[in-house]
Amino acid sequence: MSSPDERQRVERVPGSRRARLTPAPGTDVAPETPDADADADAPSTSSDTGPNDDRLRADVPPHY
């Protein structure tokens, strides 16, 4: 079984209702950032709106 030093701990956060877990052992705590250059060069294959978007926004469910 693992020793207590190798486990996550629960930390209280002052002024917050929720607690926070410490990072798990053996994990990378730095968040990954998306590559800005890859997004700029990628061609857009889908448009922001589709052919049925206006109709879908106008439709009202029967229970309204």
Biopython code that builds the backbone (N, CA, C, O; Angstrom):
import numpy as np
from Bio.PDB.StructureBuilder import StructureBuilder

atoms = [
    (1, "MET", "N", (0.841, -1.171, 0.000)),
    (1, "MET", "CA", (0.000, 0.000, 0.000)),
    (1, "MET", "C", (0.888, 1.235, 0.000)),
    (1, "MET", "O", (2.019, 1.169, 0.482)),
    (2, "SER", "N", (0.414, 2.353, -0.522)),
    (2, "SER", "CA", (1.234, 3.556, -0.619)),
    (2, "SER", "C", (1.323, 4.269, 0.722)),
    (2, "SER", "O", (0.430, 4.176, 1.565)),
    (3, "SER", "N", (2.423, 4.980, 0.889)),
    (3, "SER", "CA", (2.612, 5.730, 2.127)),
    (3, "SER", "C", (1.774, 7.010, 2.094)),
    (3, "SER", "O", (1.391, 7.458, 1.013)),
    (4, "PRO", "N", (1.484, 7.599, 3.237)),
    (4, "PRO", "CA", (0.654, 8.809, 3.263)),
    (4, "PRO", "C", (1.261, 9.984, 2.502)),
    (4, "PRO", "O", (0.525, 10.866, 2.058)),
    (5, "ASP", "N", (2.586, 10.019, 2.339)),
    (5, "ASP", "CA", (3.225, 11.117, 1.621)),
    (5, "ASP", "C", (2.955, 11.053, 0.117)),
    (5, "ASP", "O", (3.051, 12.072, -0.567)),
    (6, "GLU", "N", (2.619, 9.877, -0.405)),
    (6, "GLU", "CA", (2.423, 9.699, -1.834)),
    (6, "GLU", "C", (0.973, 9.848, -2.262)),
    (6, "GLU", "O", (0.655, 9.615, -3.428)),
    (7, "ARG", "N", (0.097, 10.224, -1.365)),
    (7, "ARG", "CA", (-1.322, 10.332, -1.681)),
    (7, "ARG", "C", (-1.740, 11.785, -1.831)),
    (7, "ARG", "O", (-1.050, 12.697, -1.378)),
    (8, "GLN", "N", (-2.883, 11.982, -2.475)),
    (8, "GLN", "CA", (-3.461, 13.315, -2.549)),
    (8, "GLN", "C", (-4.022, 13.683, -1.184)),
    (8, "GLN", "O", (-4.481, 12.820, -0.437)),
    (9, "ARG", "N", (-3.980, 14.961, -0.868)),
    (9, "ARG", "CA", (-4.553, 15.439, 0.369)),
    (9, "ARG", "C", (-5.645, 16.457, 0.055)),
    (9, "ARG", "O", (-5.634, 17.096, -0.997)),
    (10, "VAL", "N", (-6.571, 16.596, 0.969)),
    (10, "VAL", "CA", (-7.632, 17.589, 0.845)),
    (10, "VAL", "C", (-7.173, 18.836, 1.583)),
    (10, "VAL", "O", (-6.810, 18.772, 2.758)),
    (11, "GLU", "N", (-7.192, 19.979, 0.888)),
    (11, "GLU", "CA", (-6.800, 21.245, 1.497)),
    (11, "GLU", "C", (-8.018, 22.139, 1.599)),
    (11, "GLU", "O", (-8.809, 22.232, 0.660)),
    (12, "ARG", "N", (-8.167, 22.783, 2.712)),
    (12, "ARG", "CA", (-9.243, 23.748, 2.883)),
    (12, "ARG", "C", (-8.849, 25.047, 2.201)),
    (12, "ARG", "O", (-7.690, 25.458, 2.249)),
    (13, "VAL", "N", (-9.822, 25.691, 1.566)),
    (13, "VAL", "CA", (-9.598, 26.966, 0.903)),
    (13, "VAL", "C", (-10.341, 28.025, 1.706)),
    (13, "VAL", "O", (-11.569, 27.979, 1.790)),
    (14, "PRO", "N", (-9.627, 28.974, 2.296)),
    (14, "PRO", "CA", (-10.293, 29.992, 3.109)),
    (14, "PRO", "C", (-11.281, 30.810, 2.268)),
    (14, "PRO", "O", (-10.958, 31.241, 1.161)),
    (15, "GLY", "N", (-12.466, 31.013, 2.798)),
    (15, "GLY", "CA", (-13.474, 31.809, 2.115)),
    (15, "GLY", "C", (-14.224, 31.066, 1.029)),
    (15, "GLY", "O", (-15.007, 31.678, 0.303)),
    (16, "SER", "N", (-14.011, 29.772, 0.896)),
    (16, "SER", "CA", (-14.669, 28.983, -0.129)),
    (16, "SER", "C", (-15.428, 27.829, 0.521)),
    (16, "SER", "O", (-15.037, 27.328, 1.575)),
    (17, "ARG", "N", (-16.503, 27.422, -0.117)),
    (17, "ARG", "CA", (-17.273, 26.290, 0.392)),
    (17, "ARG", "C", (-16.661, 24.965, -0.024)),
    (17, "ARG", "O", (-16.948, 23.931, 0.579)),
    (18, "ARG", "N", (-15.832, 24.986, -1.038)),
    (18, "ARG", "CA", (-15.258, 23.744, -1.560)),
    (18, "ARG", "C", (-13.799, 23.595, -1.149)),
    (18, "ARG", "O", (-13.083, 24.578, -0.954)),
    (19, "ALA", "N", (-13.387, 22.362, -1.026)),
    (19, "ALA", "CA", (-12.001, 22.055, -0.722)),
    (19, "ALA", "C", (-11.257, 21.794, -2.035)),
    (19, "ALA", "O", (-11.866, 21.696, -3.100)),
    (20, "ARG", "N", (-9.948, 21.684, -1.938)),
    (20, "ARG", "CA", (-9.126, 21.453, -3.126)),
    (20, "ARG", "C", (-8.230, 20.258, -2.862)),
    (20, "ARG", "O", (-7.734, 20.078, -1.750)),
    (21, "LEU", "N", (-8.022, 19.444, -3.883)),
    (21, "LEU", "CA", (-7.111, 18.302, -3.776)),
    (21, "LEU", "C", (-5.723, 18.725, -4.214)),
    (21, "LEU", "O", (-5.571, 19.517, -5.144)),
    (22, "THR", "N", (-4.720, 18.201, -3.548)),
    (22, "THR", "CA", (-3.353, 18.423, -4.000)),
    (22, "THR", "C", (-3.124, 17.577, -5.247)),
    (22, "THR", "O", (-3.843, 16.600, -5.460)),
    (23, "PRO", "N", (-2.148, 17.922, -6.072)),
    (23, "PRO", "CA", (-1.892, 17.127, -7.278)),
    (23, "PRO", "C", (-1.533, 15.678, -6.937)),
    (23, "PRO", "O", (-0.878, 15.404, -5.931)),
    (24, "ALA", "N", (-1.971, 14.775, -7.782)),
    (24, "ALA", "CA", (-1.657, 13.363, -7.588)),
    (24, "ALA", "C", (-0.179, 13.131, -7.874)),
    (24, "ALA", "O", (0.390, 13.777, -8.754)),
    (25, "PRO", "N", (0.443, 12.221, -7.145)),
    (25, "PRO", "CA", (1.856, 11.952, -7.381)),
    (25, "PRO", "C", (2.087, 11.400, -8.785)),
    (25, "PRO", "O", (1.329, 10.564, -9.276)),
    (26, "GLY", "N", (3.139, 11.884, -9.409)),
    (26, "GLY", "CA", (3.493, 11.401, -10.739)),
    (26, "GLY", "C", (2.732, 12.077, -11.864)),
    (26, "GLY", "O", (2.802, 11.624, -13.006)),
    (27, "THR", "N", (2.003, 13.154, -11.574)),
    (27, "THR", "CA", (1.262, 13.858, -12.617)),
    (27, "THR", "C", (1.897, 15.213, -12.878)),
    (27, "THR", "O", (2.610, 15.751, -12.031)),
    (28, "ASP", "N", (1.632, 15.752, -14.047)),
    (28, "ASP", "CA", (2.124, 17.063, -14.430)),
    (28, "ASP", "C", (1.085, 18.096, -14.008)),
    (28, "ASP", "O", (-0.065, 18.023, -14.441)),
    (29, "VAL", "N", (1.465, 19.042, -13.182)),
    (29, "VAL", "CA", (0.502, 20.009, -12.663)),
    (29, "VAL", "C", (0.324, 21.212, -13.578)),
    (29, "VAL", "O", (-0.599, 22.001, -13.375)),
    (30, "ALA", "N", (1.181, 21.374, -14.578)),
    (30, "ALA", "CA", (1.061, 22.504, -15.504)),
    (30, "ALA", "C", (-0.013, 22.198, -16.549)),
    (30, "ALA", "O", (0.036, 21.147, -17.189)),
    (31, "PRO", "N", (-0.982, 23.099, -16.731)),
    (31, "PRO", "CA", (-2.019, 22.848, -17.740)),
    (31, "PRO", "C", (-1.448, 22.952, -19.147)),
    (31, "PRO", "O", (-0.512, 23.711, -19.397)),
    (32, "GLU", "N", (-2.016, 22.194, -20.045)),
    (32, "GLU", "CA", (-1.577, 22.263, -21.427)),
    (32, "GLU", "C", (-2.200, 23.477, -22.091)),
    (32, "GLU", "O", (-3.373, 23.780, -21.872)),
    (33, "THR", "N", (-1.417, 24.168, -22.899)),
    (33, "THR", "CA", (-1.937, 25.316, -23.631)),
    (33, "THR", "C", (-2.022, 24.948, -25.099)),
    (33, "THR", "O", (-1.118, 24.292, -25.617)),
    (34, "PRO", "N", (-3.079, 25.351, -25.781)),
    (34, "PRO", "CA", (-3.185, 25.041, -27.214)),
    (34, "PRO", "C", (-2.139, 25.824, -27.999)),
    (34, "PRO", "O", (-1.768, 26.941, -27.639)),
    (35, "ASP", "N", (-1.689, 25.220, -29.055)),
    (35, "ASP", "CA", (-0.698, 25.850, -29.913)),
    (35, "ASP", "C", (-1.389, 26.886, -30.790)),
    (35, "ASP", "O", (-2.221, 26.523, -31.622)),
    (36, "ALA", "N", (-1.069, 28.154, -30.625)),
    (36, "ALA", "CA", (-1.731, 29.238, -31.359)),
    (36, "ALA", "C", (-1.403, 29.177, -32.850)),
    (36, "ALA", "O", (-2.253, 29.508, -33.676)),
    (37, "ASP", "N", (-0.185, 28.760, -33.209)),
    (37, "ASP", "CA", (0.193, 28.700, -34.623)),
    (37, "ASP", "C", (-0.573, 27.613, -35.361)),
    (37, "ASP", "O", (-0.901, 27.795, -36.534)),
    (38, "ALA", "N", (-0.864, 26.506, -34.727)),
    (38, "ALA", "CA", (-1.579, 25.409, -35.380)),
    (38, "ALA", "C", (-3.010, 25.816, -35.700)),
    (38, "ALA", "O", (-3.542, 25.425, -36.738)),
    (39, "ASP", "N", (-3.644, 26.596, -34.825)),
    (39, "ASP", "CA", (-5.016, 27.025, -35.067)),
    (39, "ASP", "C", (-5.113, 28.032, -36.197)),
    (39, "ASP", "O", (-6.100, 28.035, -36.933)),
    (40, "ALA", "N", (-4.121, 28.879, -36.349)),
    (40, "ALA", "CA", (-4.160, 29.912, -37.379)),
    (40, "ALA", "C", (-3.990, 29.324, -38.778)),
    (40, "ALA", "O", (-4.565, 29.838, -39.738)),
    (41, "ASP", "N", (-3.207, 28.254, -38.902)),
    (41, "ASP", "CA", (-2.943, 27.674, -40.218)),
    (41, "ASP", "C", (-3.996, 26.650, -40.645)),
    (41, "ASP", "O", (-4.078, 26.309, -41.824)),
    (42, "ALA", "N", (-4.788, 26.164, -39.715)),
    (42, "ALA", "CA", (-5.760, 25.122, -40.034)),
    (42, "ALA", "C", (-6.921, 25.701, -40.834)),
    (42, "ALA", "O", (-7.502, 26.710, -40.434)),
    (43, "PRO", "N", (-7.266, 25.078, -41.960)),
    (43, "PRO", "CA", (-8.407, 25.574, -42.734)),
    (43, "PRO", "C", (-9.714, 25.252, -42.036)),
    (43, "PRO", "O", (-9.849, 24.214, -41.389)),
    (44, "SER", "N", (-10.658, 26.138, -42.172)),
    (44, "SER", "CA", (-11.963, 25.933, -41.548)),
    (44, "SER", "C", (-12.816, 25.092, -42.480)),
    (44, "SER", "O", (-13.081, 25.486, -43.615)),
    (45, "THR", "N", (-13.248, 23.926, -41.995)),
    (45, "THR", "CA", (-14.064, 23.041, -42.821)),
    (45, "THR", "C", (-15.545, 23.206, -42.545)),
    (45, "THR", "O", (-16.372, 22.775, -43.348)),
    (46, "SER", "N", (-15.903, 23.829, -41.411)),
    (46, "SER", "CA", (-17.312, 24.022, -41.106)),
    (46, "SER", "C", (-17.596, 25.507, -40.921)),
    (46, "SER", "O", (-16.756, 26.257, -40.425)),
    (47, "SER", "N", (-18.767, 25.908, -41.318)),
    (47, "SER", "CA", (-19.137, 27.302, -41.139)),
    (47, "SER", "C", (-19.784, 27.482, -39.774)),
    (47, "SER", "O", (-20.118, 26.505, -39.103)),
    (48, "ASP", "N", (-19.956, 28.717, -39.372)),
    (48, "ASP", "CA", (-20.555, 28.999, -38.071)),
    (48, "ASP", "C", (-22.041, 28.674, -38.058)),
    (48, "ASP", "O", (-22.592, 28.320, -37.015)),
    (49, "THR", "N", (-22.684, 28.791, -39.197)),
    (49, "THR", "CA", (-24.118, 28.495, -39.266)),
    (49, "THR", "C", (-24.362, 27.461, -40.356)),
    (49, "THR", "O", (-23.626, 27.381, -41.339)),
    (50, "GLY", "N", (-25.391, 26.688, -40.163)),
    (50, "GLY", "CA", (-25.763, 25.670, -41.130)),
    (50, "GLY", "C", (-27.054, 26.053, -41.818)),
    (50, "GLY", "O", (-27.647, 27.083, -41.497)),
    (51, "PRO", "N", (-27.499, 25.237, -42.761)),
    (51, "PRO", "CA", (-28.699, 25.572, -43.525)),
    (51, "PRO", "C", (-29.981, 25.537, -42.692)),
    (51, "PRO", "O", (-30.962, 26.183, -43.060)),
    (52, "ASN", "N", (-29.998, 24.800, -41.581)),
    (52, "ASN", "CA", (-31.217, 24.669, -40.786)),
    (52, "ASN", "C", (-31.179, 25.452, -39.472)),
    (52, "ASN", "O", (-32.099, 25.327, -38.663)),
    (53, "ASP", "N", (-30.141, 26.252, -39.242)),
    (53, "ASP", "CA", (-30.013, 26.951, -37.976)),
    (53, "ASP", "C", (-31.163, 27.913, -37.711)),
    (53, "ASP", "O", (-31.665, 27.963, -36.588)),
    (54, "ASP", "N", (-31.595, 28.674, -38.707)),
    (54, "ASP", "CA", (-32.686, 29.626, -38.501)),
    (54, "ASP", "C", (-33.978, 28.905, -38.113)),
    (54, "ASP", "O", (-34.707, 29.356, -37.230)),
    (55, "ARG", "N", (-34.249, 27.797, -38.772)),
    (55, "ARG", "CA", (-35.468, 27.045, -38.466)),
    (55, "ARG", "C", (-35.402, 26.448, -37.060)),
    (55, "ARG", "O", (-36.394, 26.466, -36.331)),
    (56, "LEU", "N", (-34.230, 25.917, -36.675)),
    (56, "LEU", "CA", (-34.091, 25.331, -35.346)),
    (56, "LEU", "C", (-34.253, 26.379, -34.247)),
    (56, "LEU", "O", (-34.823, 26.090, -33.195)),
    (57, "ARG", "N", (-33.762, 27.580, -34.482)),
    (57, "ARG", "CA", (-33.901, 28.641, -33.480)),
    (57, "ARG", "C", (-35.341, 29.137, -33.383)),
    (57, "ARG", "O", (-35.771, 29.572, -32.315)),
    (58, "ALA", "N", (-36.092, 29.079, -34.486)),
    (58, "ALA", "CA", (-37.478, 29.550, -34.490)),
    (58, "ALA", "C", (-38.438, 28.516, -33.940)),
    (58, "ALA", "O", (-39.494, 28.885, -33.425)),
    (59, "ASP", "N", (-38.111, 27.228, -34.028)),
    (59, "ASP", "CA", (-38.995, 26.191, -33.532)),
    (59, "ASP", "C", (-39.188, 26.295, -32.023)),
    (59, "ASP", "O", (-38.243, 26.570, -31.284)),
    (60, "VAL", "N", (-40.407, 26.075, -31.581)),
    (60, "VAL", "CA", (-40.734, 26.114, -30.162)),
    (60, "VAL", "C", (-41.278, 24.739, -29.779)),
    (60, "VAL", "O", (-42.150, 24.207, -30.466)),
    (61, "PRO", "N", (-40.774, 24.164, -28.697)),
    (61, "PRO", "CA", (-41.274, 22.872, -28.274)),
    (61, "PRO", "C", (-42.768, 22.934, -27.959)),
    (61, "PRO", "O", (-43.265, 24.001, -27.600)),
    (62, "PRO", "N", (-43.495, 21.829, -28.082)),
    (62, "PRO", "CA", (-44.945, 21.858, -27.884)),
    (62, "PRO", "C", (-45.374, 22.208, -26.461)),
    (62, "PRO", "O", (-46.511, 22.638, -26.263)),
    (63, "HIS", "N", (-44.517, 22.042, -25.479)),
    (63, "HIS", "CA", (-44.939, 22.324, -24.114)),
    (63, "HIS", "C", (-44.794, 23.798, -23.736)),
    (63, "HIS", "O", (-45.086, 24.158, -22.595)),
    (64, "TYR", "N", (-44.353, 24.662, -24.653)),
    (64, "TYR", "CA", (-44.232, 26.089, -24.357)),
    (64, "TYR", "C", (-45.533, 26.781, -24.577)),
    (64, "TYR", "O", (-45.629, 27.992, -24.380)),
]
sb = StructureBuilder()
sb.init_structure("model")
sb.init_model(0)
sb.init_chain("A")
sb.init_seg("    ")
for serial, (resi, resn, name, xyz) in enumerate(atoms, 1):
    if name == "N":
        sb.init_residue(resn, " ", resi, " ")
    sb.init_atom(name, np.array(xyz, "f"), 0.0, 1.0, " ", f" {name:<3s}", serial, name[0])
structure = sb.get_structure()
